[in-house]
Amino acid sequence: MLLFLASSCGLTHRLKDNEALIRKITIKGVDKQFSEAALNYVDKEQQPNNALNLKLYYWFSKNGKRDIGESPNLVDSALIEFSRLQIQKFLQNKGYLKAKVTDSIRVKKKRAELIFTATEGPMFRVRNFTDSIADKKMQALYRANAGRLNHVRQGERFDTDSLAAERDEMYMLMKRNGYYDFFRQYISFNSDTTFNKGIADIKMIIDNPPGKPAHPIYKINNTIITVSTSSGRTPGKVDTMRVDSQFRFVDFSKKFRPRIITIYSFQKKGDLYSIDKQSLTTSRLSELNVFRNVPNPTYEKLPDSTNRLNTKIDLVPLKQMSNRVEGEFLFNSGRYGFSAGNTFTDRNIFKTAATLQIKFNYSVLFDNGSSNAGGIENQEFKLGGTITYPQILSPFNLPVLGKYGVPHTSFSSNYTLFFQKGLVERQSIVNSITYDFTETPDKVHTLTPIDIEFSKGNIDTAAKRKLLDRNYYSYVYLIGRTIFSSGSQYTYQLNANKLNTYRNFLYFRGSIDIGGNTLWGLSKLLNTPRDTAGQRTIFGYTFAQYAKGEIDLRFYKSFGGEKQLVFRINPGIGVPYGNSSQLVFEKNFYTGGANDIRAWLPRTLGPGLFNRGLAYAGDTTTLKRLKYLDQFGEIKFVSNLEYRYKLANDFFGSKLKGAVFVDAGNVWRLHKQFENPNGEFRLGEFWQSTAIGIGTGLRFDLGFFIFRFDAALKFKDPEFTGSDQWVLVNHFNELFHTGDFKRAYRASNYDNFNFLQLNFGIGLPF
């Protein structure tokens, strides 16, 4: 990017003699508290251009024929006068009622500085704030809530924004308590600022409707729900179904049962009208993801004096079925492969707004450095199905947990077949039931009470013999055994709803996974037999017993605009116990990849100080066979620090954003293992065994998704010892060519050492 900025054309060389480019804005005489905000009142076309955006415009826009970057913002006297008035009005609204602003322009070499100078005068403060509300019921309601609503307080600065906030709060209070016909226009403020001491007396006035002694209060009566066809039509005649004393249901699509809609209609017969419940109904029906453009319910007053409202909800369904094809390609220094998948979705199975998804994925990896050079190194086939209901399905009579989000019950079943040439074929079947619900807008709970998994591995005969000859019993046991497990998981998330904002907040995600305890109790009760290793079995198979926990903690700090610093800590630990001496292979941790420590490929880092070249010295066959399978651990610690910023508003139809980052961490074995020398966790060697990667990246933000490109460099590699760990510092001269260091690594590992790792992804890494 620096090369681009240095090599591209100057900012002003295309301007005419009578034109000047705005490069600086100076505001003088404004209180420090408001000086930054005052800049926002300068017209957008009189703001200094972002240098990169302007250069992109000069390079690609071809005299404005393409909408790329930003056209130059030139001095415009009319817009400067408009900006001056806006700043002056802003200061007056902030209590400087006698403020005056002047402007001037300073031009040098076609670069202009706009100078706005303010004379603020005295600041006015509120002496008294009173109300005059003709409707006594409304007055009592307001005064009962005044302590919570009052934005205008005695002694504080006179501020028209506070008055506007007071008006909005009063409006919402009335609309929450049955005042369907109440409008903001009924509220006015009388401000007396004629005193000479910088004080203001304010009175809030609410009049009654013309010709009426009070504002009417309305209650909900009947509700009719109409579902059209997916094209929005209501052809012919359809019978109206009476659901209960409140709801009537008309379905022209003939694809819905009424209950899934009525349970998310929060306005019940006899309740006071509430704008909050109206909005809540709209939000939850939208979240069902089976209707498009869900409008707010509409109301019709009954033609009598009872002040009742009939509600009408009109819905247009989405197309019920869809299909999505996905794919990606991997290439890195002799490794290449692809992944292809298909997802079929039925949005309304059983007429209950339940979603059925059937997913298929096939991936294959070729590796020129493997034991099968040039051929297929490994393959993976996945097939799964999930049915998700937009409610909690339970034998108990639970309340509808939809106040802050639609809850879900998911039934899923997944089959995986993994095949690595010359080593192993593993199959697994996982069946689970999962509940998720939102406690508050910030708190989300996910509970999987039932998770049953059956895994079976078949090791290649020659590979098994070779592993046993080297006393690698652990690998044979982990990847070659048949095992049955049953567990439960729970996950708690805090502030996940803020992840796409630029606010200051803390994000937390904690999960715990416990398995095998029920099976252990059942096997003891039934006194089931043990296998040759002394472990109890159930249904003829040994079962896993373990506990696993993981935390994802992030701190988001905003620096204004779209600049943001994110610090992340991601530790985890898994402990086998009881019927298991080792953690199930699929339950172990690994690091590396586009969302983790980005300078390493997935499954190619650790554990600890483990060095594959030294561990398998003289055994090239085993070294190549165990590639991608021997670098895991029961303990994980990852930390990331990333600074994000905006580069350009319009880069070929997307926002161009940048990032610089540091990733650190590793995985470790829980105990000393013969197969992974120096791979166990030792507190005194934590720093020595920590990997560090550094890098930078680009994000192409298209609004509905983000395409990400990251380039990461290995800075500290724990597989080496001493000062040799600082690979980028000590071997920087081999960054782009091969020398003694890379040749030595190739000779011992039969693989290339890559300083640079490129990652392509969808969405932010965290």
C-alpha positions in Angstrom: 0.0 0.0 0.0 2.9 2.3 0.8 4.4 1.6 -2.6 1.0 2.4 -4.2 0.8 5.7 -2.4 4.4 6.7 -3.3 4.1 5.8 -6.9 0.7 7.2 -7.7 0.1 10.7 -9.0 0.0 13.8 -6.8 -3.3 15.0 -5.2 -3.5 18.4 -6.9 -1.8 18.1 -10.3 -5.1 17.6 -12.2 -6.8 20.7 -10.7 -7.5 23.9 -12.7 -5.9 27.2 -11.8 -9.0 28.5 -10.0 -9.5 25.2 -8.0 -8.2 24.3 -4.6 -8.4 20.9 -2.8 -9.5 21.0 0.8 -6.8 19.3 2.9 -7.4 20.7 6.4 -10.2 22.1 8.6 -9.5 24.2 11.7 -12.2 25.2 14.2 -11.3 27.9 16.7 -13.0 29.3 19.8 -15.1 26.2 20.4 -15.1 24.5 23.8 -12.9 21.4 23.8 -15.9 19.3 24.8 -17.6 20.1 21.4 -14.7 20.8 19.1 -14.5 17.3 17.6 -18.3 17.1 17.2 -18.4 20.5 15.5 -16.2 19.0 12.6 -19.1 16.7 11.7 -21.2 19.8 10.8 -18.9 20.8 8.0 -20.6 19.6 4.8 -19.3 16.2 3.6 -18.2 17.7 0.3 -16.0 20.2 2.1 -14.2 17.6 4.2 -10.6 16.6 3.3 -10.4 13.5 1.1 -8.8 10.3 2.3 -5.6 10.3 0.3 -6.0 6.6 -0.7 -9.6 7.1 -1.8 -8.6 10.1 -3.9 -5.7 8.3 -5.5 -8.0 5.4 -6.3 -10.4 7.8 -8.0 -7.5 9.3 -10.1 -6.3 5.8 -11.1 -9.5 4.0 -11.9 -12.5 6.3 -12.2 -11.7 7.7 -15.7 -13.1 11.2 -15.2 -15.9 10.0 -13.0 -17.2 7.3 -15.4 -16.7 4.7 -12.6 -17.7 5.0 -9.0 -14.4 4.1 -7.4 -12.7 6.0 -4.6 -13.7 9.6 -3.9 -13.8 12.5 -6.3 -11.8 15.5 -5.1 -13.5 17.8 -2.6 -12.9 21.4 -3.9 -13.5 24.7 -2.2 -17.2 25.7 -2.7 -18.2 29.1 -1.1 -21.9 28.2 -0.9 -21.1 24.9 1.0 -18.7 26.7 3.3 -21.4 29.2 4.2 -23.8 26.3 4.8 -21.2 24.7 7.0 -20.7 27.9 9.0 -24.4 28.2 9.7 -24.6 24.5 10.7 -21.7 24.9 13.2 -23.3 28.0 14.6 -26.7 26.3 15.0 -24.9 23.3 16.7 -23.3 25.6 19.3 -26.6 27.4 19.9 -28.3 24.0 20.4 -25.6 23.1 23.0 -26.5 26.1 25.2 -24.4 28.9 23.6 -27.6 30.7 22.5 -25.7 33.8 21.4 -22.9 32.0 19.5 -21.6 33.5 16.2 -19.3 31.8 13.7 -17.2 33.3 10.9 -15.2 31.5 8.2 -12.0 32.1 6.2 -10.0 30.2 3.6 -6.2 29.8 3.4 -4.8 28.5 0.1 -1.3 27.4 -0.7 -0.2 25.4 -3.8 -3.9 24.6 -4.6 -4.3 23.1 -1.1 -6.9 24.8 1.0 -7.4 25.1 4.8 -10.9 26.1 6.0 -10.9 28.0 9.2 -14.1 28.5 11.3 -13.9 30.9 14.2 -16.5 30.9 16.9 -17.5 33.5 19.5 -19.5 31.4 21.9 -20.8 33.9 24.4 -22.3 32.8 27.7 -23.5 29.2 28.3 -27.2 29.0 29.4 -28.2 26.5 32.1 -31.6 25.2 33.2 -33.0 27.0 36.2 -36.5 25.3 36.3 -38.1 22.5 34.4 -41.9 22.1 34.8 -44.7 20.4 33.0 -48.2 21.4 32.0 -50.2 18.3 30.9 -53.9 18.7 30.5 -54.7 15.0 30.8 -54.5 14.2 34.5 -54.0 10.4 33.9 -51.2 11.1 31.5 -49.7 13.6 33.9 -49.7 11.0 36.7 -48.1 8.4 34.4 -45.4 10.9 33.4 -44.6 12.0 36.9 -44.5 8.4 38.1 -41.7 7.8 35.5 -40.1 11.2 35.5 -37.1 10.1 37.6 -36.2 7.6 34.9 -37.1 9.7 31.9 -36.0 13.2 32.8 -33.2 14.3 30.4 -33.6 17.9 31.3 -32.3 18.6 34.9 -32.0 21.7 37.0 -28.5 23.3 36.8 -27.5 21.4 33.7 -26.6 23.0 30.3 -29.5 24.0 28.1 -29.4 21.5 25.2 -32.0 21.1 22.5 -30.8 17.5 22.0 -31.9 16.8 25.6 -35.3 18.4 24.8 -35.6 16.1 21.8 -34.7 13.1 23.9 -37.3 14.1 26.5 -39.9 14.4 23.8 -39.0 10.9 22.4 -39.1 9.3 25.9 -42.5 10.8 26.6 -43.8 9.7 23.3 -42.6 6.1 23.9 -43.9 6.1 27.4 -47.4 6.9 26.1 -47.2 4.4 23.3 -46.3 1.7 25.7 -49.3 2.3 27.9 -52.3 2.2 25.6 -52.1 5.7 23.9 -52.3 4.4 20.4 -53.4 7.8 19.0 -50.6 9.8 20.7 -48.1 11.7 18.5 -44.9 13.7 19.1 -46.7 16.8 17.8 -48.7 16.9 21.0 -45.5 17.7 23.0 -44.0 21.2 22.9 -41.5 23.1 25.0 -41.7 26.7 26.1 -38.2 28.0 26.8 -37.8 31.4 28.6 -34.2 32.7 28.1 -34.9 36.4 28.5 -32.8 36.7 31.7 -29.4 38.3 31.6 -27.6 35.7 33.7 -27.4 32.8 31.2 -30.3 30.9 32.7 -33.4 29.2 31.1 -36.8 28.2 32.4 -38.4 25.3 30.5 -41.9 24.1 30.5 -43.1 20.9 28.7 -46.6 21.3 27.4 -48.9 18.4 26.3 -52.4 19.4 25.1 -55.4 17.2 24.7 -56.7 16.3 21.2 -58.9 19.0 19.7 -62.5 18.8 21.1 -61.6 15.9 23.6 -61.3 16.1 27.4 -58.4 13.5 27.4 -56.3 11.2 25.3 -58.1 7.9 24.7 -56.5 4.6 26.0 -56.9 1.6 23.7 -57.0 -2.2 24.3 -56.3 -5.1 22.0 -59.4 -6.9 20.7 -59.3 -9.6 17.9 -56.4 -10.5 15.6 -56.6 -11.8 12.0 -53.5 -13.3 10.5 -53.3 -13.5 6.7 -50.6 -15.5 4.8 -50.4 -14.9 1.1 -48.6 -17.0 -1.5 -44.8 -16.5 -2.0 -45.6 -14.1 -4.8 -47.6 -11.9 -2.5 -51.0 -12.8 -4.0 -54.2 -13.8 -2.3 -56.1 -15.7 -5.1 -59.6 -17.0 -4.7 -61.3 -17.7 -1.4 -59.8 -19.5 1.5 -61.6 -20.6 4.7 -60.9 -18.5 7.8 -59.8 -20.7 10.7 -60.9 -19.6 14.2 -57.9 -20.5 16.4 -59.3 -19.2 19.7 -61.3 -16.3 21.1 -58.7 -13.8 19.8 -57.0 -15.2 16.6 -58.4 -15.9 13.2 -56.1 -17.4 10.5 -56.3 -17.2 6.7 -53.5 -19.1 4.7 -53.6 -18.7 1.0 -50.2 -20.6 0.7 -51.7 -23.6 2.6 -48.3 -24.2 4.1 -48.5 -23.0 7.7 -50.1 -24.1 10.9 -51.4 -21.1 12.9 -49.7 -21.9 16.3 -46.1 -21.0 15.2 -47.4 -17.5 14.3 -49.7 -16.9 17.2 -47.1 -17.8 19.9 -45.0 -15.0 18.6 -47.8 -12.5 18.5 -47.2 -10.8 21.9 -50.3 -8.6 21.8 -53.0 -10.5 23.6 -56.7 -9.8 23.8 -57.5 -7.4 26.7 -54.0 -6.0 27.0 -53.3 -2.3 26.6 -51.9 -1.4 23.3 -48.1 -1.3 23.4 -45.7 -0.2 20.7 -43.0 -2.4 22.3 -45.2 -5.5 21.9 -46.0 -4.4 18.4 -42.2 -4.2 17.5 -41.5 -7.5 19.4 -44.1 -9.3 17.3 -42.6 -8.0 14.1 -39.0 -8.9 15.2 -39.9 -12.5 16.2 -41.9 -13.2 13.1 -38.9 -11.9 11.0 -36.5 -14.1 12.9 -38.5 -17.2 11.9 -36.8 -16.8 8.6 -39.8 -18.0 6.6 -41.4 -14.6 5.8 -40.0 -11.7 3.8 -40.3 -8.0 4.7 -42.5 -8.6 7.8 -44.4 -5.3 8.3 -45.6 -4.0 11.6 -49.1 -5.2 12.6 -51.8 -2.7 11.6 -54.8 -1.7 13.7 -58.5 -0.8 13.1 -60.5 1.0 15.7 -63.9 -0.6 16.5 -66.8 1.7 15.5 -68.0 2.1 19.1 -67.0 3.9 22.2 -65.0 0.9 23.8 -61.6 2.1 22.5 -60.7 -1.4 21.3 -58.3 -2.2 18.4 -58.5 -5.1 16.0 -55.1 -6.2 14.8 -54.2 -7.3 11.3 -50.9 -9.2 10.5 -50.2 -9.7 6.8 -47.3 -12.1 5.9 -45.6 -13.1 2.6 -43.7 -16.3 2.8 -40.2 -16.8 1.3 -39.7 -19.6 -1.2 -39.8 -22.8 0.8 -36.7 -24.5 -0.7 -33.3 -23.4 -1.7 -30.0 -24.9 -2.6 -26.4 -23.5 -2.2 -23.2 -24.9 -3.7 -19.9 -24.0 -2.0 -16.3 -24.6 -2.8 -12.7 -23.5 -1.9 -9.2 -24.2 -3.2 -6.0 -24.5 -1.2 -2.5 -24.1 -2.4 0.7 -23.7 -0.4 4.2 -24.8 -1.3 3.4 -28.2 -2.8 0.2 -28.8 -1.0 -3.0 -28.3 -3.0 -6.5 -29.4 -2.7 -10.2 -28.5 -2.9 -13.4 -28.7 -1.0 -16.8 -28.9 -2.6 -20.1 -28.9 -0.8 -23.9 -28.5 -1.2 -26.5 -27.4 1.2 -30.2 -28.0 0.6 -32.7 -26.1 2.8 -36.4 -26.5 3.4 -37.6 -23.5 5.5 -41.0 -24.8 6.5 -41.0 -28.6 7.1 -44.1 -30.0 8.8 -45.8 -26.5 8.3 -44.2 -25.3 11.6 -41.5 -22.9 10.3 -39.0 -25.7 11.2 -35.9 -25.7 9.0 -34.4 -28.8 7.4 -30.9 -28.6 6.2 -29.0 -31.4 4.4 -25.3 -30.8 3.9 -22.8 -32.7 1.8 -19.1 -31.9 1.6 -16.1 -33.6 0.0 -12.5 -32.4 0.4 -9.3 -33.8 -0.9 -5.6 -32.8 -0.3 -2.7 -33.5 -2.5 0.8 -33.2 -1.0 4.0 -33.5 -3.0 6.0 -33.9 0.2 4.1 -36.9 1.5 4.7 -40.6 1.3 2.4 -40.6 -1.7 4.1 -37.7 -3.5 1.9 -36.2 -6.2 -1.1 -38.4 -5.2 -4.0 -38.0 -2.8 -2.8 -37.5 0.7 -6.2 -37.5 2.4 -9.9 -37.3 1.7 -12.9 -36.5 3.8 -16.5 -37.0 3.1 -19.3 -35.5 5.3 -23.0 -35.9 5.2 -25.4 -34.4 7.7 -28.9 -33.4 8.4 -30.4 -31.0 10.9 -34.0 -30.1 11.7 -34.4 -26.9 13.7 -37.7 -25.9 15.3 -38.2 -22.2 16.2 -39.3 -23.0 19.8 -38.3 -25.1 22.8 -39.7 -28.6 22.4 -39.9 -30.2 25.8 -42.2 -32.6 27.7 -42.6 -29.8 30.3 -44.9 -26.8 29.9 -42.3 -24.1 29.5 -43.1 -20.4 28.8 -42.4 -19.0 25.3 -38.8 -17.8 25.6 -39.1 -15.2 22.8 -38.8 -11.8 24.5 -35.2 -11.2 23.3 -34.9 -13.7 20.4 -36.5 -16.8 18.9 -35.4 -19.9 20.8 -34.5 -23.1 18.8 -34.5 -26.8 19.2 -32.2 -28.7 16.8 -32.0 -32.4 16.0 -28.9 -33.3 14.0 -27.2 -36.4 12.7 -23.8 -36.3 10.9 -21.6 -38.9 9.3 -17.9 -38.4 8.5 -15.5 -40.6 6.6 -11.8 -39.7 6.7 -9.2 -41.5 4.7 -5.4 -40.9 4.8 -3.4 -42.8 2.3 -1.3 -45.5 3.9 -2.4 -44.8 7.5 -6.0 -44.9 8.6 -9.7 -44.9 7.6 -11.9 -43.3 10.3 -15.7 -43.2 10.4 -17.9 -41.4 12.9 -21.6 -40.8 13.5 -22.8 -38.0 15.8 -26.4 -37.5 16.9 -27.4 -34.6 19.1 -30.3 -32.5 20.4 -29.5 -28.8 21.1 -31.4 -26.0 22.6 -30.5 -22.3 22.3 -32.3 -19.3 23.7 -31.6 -15.6 24.4 -31.9 -14.5 28.1 -31.3 -10.8 27.3 -30.2 -9.0 24.1 -26.6 -9.6 25.3 -26.8 -13.2 26.8 -27.2 -16.4 24.8 -27.3 -19.9 26.1 -26.8 -23.1 24.2 -27.4 -26.5 25.8 -26.8 -29.9 24.2 -28.2 -32.4 26.7 -27.7 -35.4 24.4 -24.7 -35.9 22.2 -24.0 -39.5 21.1 -21.0 -40.3 19.0 -19.7 -43.6 17.6 -16.2 -43.6 16.0 -14.4 -46.5 14.3 -10.9 -46.5 13.0 -9.0 -49.0 10.8 -5.2 -48.6 10.6 -3.4 -49.8 7.5 -1.7 -53.1 8.4 1.8 -52.0 7.4 1.5 -48.7 9.2 0.2 -50.3 12.4 3.2 -52.7 12.4 5.6 -49.8 11.9 4.0 -47.7 14.7 4.1 -50.7 17.1 7.7 -51.4 16.2 8.5 -47.8 17.4 6.4 -48.2 20.5 3.9 -45.6 19.3 1.0 -47.4 21.1 -0.7 -44.1 21.8 -1.3 -43.3 18.1 -2.5 -46.8 17.4 -4.9 -46.5 20.3 -6.2 -43.0 19.4 -6.7 -43.2 15.7 -7.4 -47.0 15.3 -9.8 -47.9 18.0 -13.6 -48.2 18.0 -15.2 -46.1 20.7 -18.6 -45.0 21.9 -19.3 -41.7 23.7 -22.2 -39.9 25.2 -21.9 -36.4 26.6 -23.5 -33.0 27.2 -22.3 -29.5 26.3 -23.2 -26.1 27.4 -22.1 -22.7 25.9 -22.7 -19.2 27.2 -22.1 -16.1 25.1 -22.0 -12.5 26.2 -22.3 -9.5 23.7 -22.3 -11.6 20.5 -24.9 -9.0 19.2 -22.2 -6.3 19.3 -19.5 -8.1 17.2 -20.2 -6.1 14.1 -20.2 -2.7 15.9 -17.4 -0.2 16.7 -18.3 0.2 20.4 -16.1 -0.5 23.4 -17.2 -3.9 24.8 -16.1 -7.2 26.2 -17.1 -10.4 24.4 -17.1 -13.8 26.2 -17.8 -17.3 25.1 -17.4 -20.2 27.5 -18.2 -23.8 26.8 -18.0 -27.0 28.7 -18.2 -30.6 27.4 -18.6 -33.5 29.7 -19.0 -37.1 28.6 -19.2 -40.7 29.7 -20.6 -40.3 33.3 -24.0 -41.7 32.5 -22.4 -44.7 30.6 -20.0 -45.2 33.5 -22.8 -45.4 36.0 -24.8 -47.7 33.7 -21.9 -50.0 33.1 -21.2 -50.3 36.8 -24.9 -51.0 37.5 -25.1 -53.7 34.9 -21.5 -54.9 35.6 -20.6 -54.9 31.9 -17.4 -56.6 30.8 -14.1 -54.9 30.4 -11.9 -55.0 27.2 -8.3 -56.2 27.0 -7.1 -52.8 28.2 -9.2 -53.0 31.4 -11.8 -50.5 30.3 -15.5 -51.0 30.8 -17.7 -51.5 27.7 -21.3 -50.7 26.9 -23.1 -52.5 24.0 -19.8 -54.3 23.4 -17.8 -51.1 22.8 -15.5 -49.2 25.1 -16.7 -45.6 25.9 -14.9 -42.3 26.6 -15.1 -40.4 29.9 -13.8 -36.9 29.8 -14.3 -33.2 30.7 -13.4 -30.4 28.3 -13.6 -26.6 28.7 -12.8 -23.6 26.5 -13.0 -19.8 26.8 -12.9 -17.1 24.2 -12.5 -13.7 25.8 -12.1 -10.6 23.7 -11.7 -6.9 24.4 -12.9 -4.5 21.7 -11.6 -0.9 21.8 -12.9 1.8 19.4 -10.7 4.7 18.3 -13.4 6.5 16.4 -14.7 6.0 12.9 -14.0 2.5 11.8 -10.7 2.1 13.7 -10.7 -0.7 16.3 -8.3 -2.7 18.4 -9.2 -6.3 19.4 -7.4 -8.3 22.0 -8.3 -12.0 22.3 -7.4 -14.8 24.8 -8.5 -18.3 23.9 -7.5 -21.0 26.4 -8.8 -24.6 26.6 -8.2 -27.9 28.4 -9.5 -31.4 28.1 -9.0 -34.1 30.8 -9.7 -37.8 30.4 -10.6 -39.7 33.5 -12.4 -42.8 34.8 -12.8 -45.1 31.9 -10.4 -43.2 29.6 -6.6 -42.9 29.9 -6.5 -40.5 26.8 -8.8 -37.9 25.4 -10.8 -39.0 22.4 -8.8 -38.0 19.2 -11.7 -35.7 18.0 -11.8 -33.9 21.3 -8.2 -32.8 21.3 -7.2 -29.2 20.4 -5.0 -28.1 17.5 -3.8 -24.7 16.3 -3.0 -22.9 13.1 -5.3 -21.8 10.3 -7.0 -18.7 9.1 -8.9 -18.0 12.4 -6.2 -18.9 14.8 -2.4 -18.5 14.6 -2.3 -17.5 10.9 1.4 -18.0 10.2 0.8 -21.8 10.4 -1.4 -24.1 8.5 -4.1 -26.0 10.5 -2.7 -29.0 12.5 1.0 -28.0 11.8 2.0 -26.3 15.1 3.0 -28.0 18.4 2.5 -29.7 20.7 4.9 -27.7 22.9 8.5 -27.9 21.9 7.9 -31.0 19.8 10.1 -31.2 16.7 8.9 -33.7 14.1 12.3 -33.9 12.4 14.1 -35.0 15.6 11.3 -37.2 16.8 11.2 -39.3 13.6 15.0 -39.1 12.8 15.8 -41.9 10.4 12.2 -42.9 9.9 11.0 -41.0 6.9 8.0 -43.2 6.3 6.5 -42.6 9.8 7.2 -38.9 9.6 5.2 -38.6 6.4 2.4 -40.9 7.5 1.6 -38.9 10.7 1.6 -35.5 9.0 -1.5 -33.6 10.0 -2.2 -36.1 12.8 0.5 -35.8 15.4 0.4 -32.1 16.3 -2.5 -31.9 18.8 -2.8 -31.5 22.5 -5.2 -31.6 25.5 -4.2 -28.0 26.5 -4.5 -24.9 24.3 -3.7 -21.3 24.7 -4.0 -18.8 21.8 -3.8 -15.0 22.0 -4.4 -12.4 19.3 -3.9 -8.7 19.0 -5.4 -7.1 15.9 -5.7 -3.4 14.8 -8.4 -2.8 12.2 -8.8 0.4 10.1 -10.5 1.7 7.0 -8.5 2.3 3.8 -11.1 3.3 1.2 -14.9 3.9 1.1 -15.3 2.5 -2.4 -13.0 0.0 -3.9 -14.7 -1.7 -6.8 -18.0 -1.8 -5.0 -16.7 -2.6 -1.5 -15.2 -0.9 1.5 -11.5 -1.6 1.7 -10.3 -2.2 5.2 -6.9 -3.1 6.6 -5.5 -4.9 9.6 -2.2 -5.6 11.3 -1.9 -8.4 13.8 0.2 -10.5 16.2 -0.9 -14.1 17.0 0.7 -16.2 19.7 0.1 -19.6 21.4 0.3 -23.3 21.0 -1.1 -26.7 22.1 0.5 -29.0 24.7 0.0 -32.6 25.8 -1.4 -32.9 29.3 1.3 -35.4 30.4 4.7 -36.5 29.1 4.2 -38.7 26.0 6.7 -41.0 24.4 5.3 -40.2 21.0 5.6 -36.4 21.5 8.9 -35.7 23.2 9.0 -32.2 24.8 5.3 -31.8 23.9 3.9 -31.7 27.5 2.9 -28.5 29.3 5.5 -27.2 31.7 4.8 -23.8 33.3 8.5 -22.9 33.3 8.7 -23.5 29.5 5.5 -21.6 28.6 7.2 -18.7 26.9 9.8 -20.9 25.3 7.1 -23.2 23.8 4.9 -20.3 22.6 4.7 -19.6 18.8 4.4 -16.0 17.5 3.2 -14.9 14.1 2.9 -11.4 12.7 1.1 -10.1 9.7 -1.2 -7.8 7.9 -4.3 -8.2 5.9 -7.0 -6.7 3.7 -10.8 -7.0 4.2 -13.2 -6.4 1.3 -16.5 -5.4 3.0 -19.4 -6.0 0.6 -22.0 -5.3 3.4 -23.6 -8.7 3.4 -20.3 -10.5 3.9 -16.6 -9.8 4.2 -13.9 -11.4 2.0 -10.6 -11.5 3.8 -7.0 -11.9 2.7 -4.2 -12.2 5.4 -0.5 -12.6 5.0 1.3 -13.9 8.1 4.9 -14.5 8.9 6.4 -16.9 11.4 8.3 -14.8 13.9 9.0 -17.3 16.7 8.9 -21.0 16.1 9.0 -23.3 19.2 10.1 -26.4 17.3 13.6 -24.9 17.4 15.8 -24.3 20.4 17.4 -21.2 21.9 17.9 -18.1 19.7 17.1 -20.2 16.6 13.4 -19.9 17.6 13.4 -16.3 16.4 13.3 -17.5 12.8 12.3 -14.3 11.1 15.1 -12.3 12.8 17.9 -14.9 12.4 17.0 -16.1 9.0 15.4 -13.0 7.4 17.8 -13.4 4.4 16.0 -16.6 3.5 12.5 -15.1 3.5 12.2 -15.3 -0.3 15.0 -17.7 -1.3 16.5 -21.0 -0.1 19.7 -21.1 2.0 21.4 -23.3 4.6 18.5 -23.0 7.1 15.8 -24.1 4.7 18.0 -26.8 3.2 18.7 -28.2 6.7 15.0 -28.1 7.6 14.1 -29.9 4.3 16.6 -32.6 5.0 15.3 -33.4 8.5 11.5 -32.9 7.9 11.1 -33.8 4.2 9.1 -30.7 3.9 9.6 -27.0 3.0 9.9 -24.4 5.7 7.5 -21.5 4.8 8.0 -18.2 6.5 4.9 -16.7 4.8 1.4 -18.1 5.0 -1.4 -16.7 2.9 -5.0 -17.1 4.2 -8.2 -16.4 2.3 -11.5 -16.5 4.2 -15.0 -15.3 4.6 -15.8 -13.1 7.5 -13.5 -11.7 10.2 -11.1 -14.1 12.0 -12.7 -13.3 15.4 
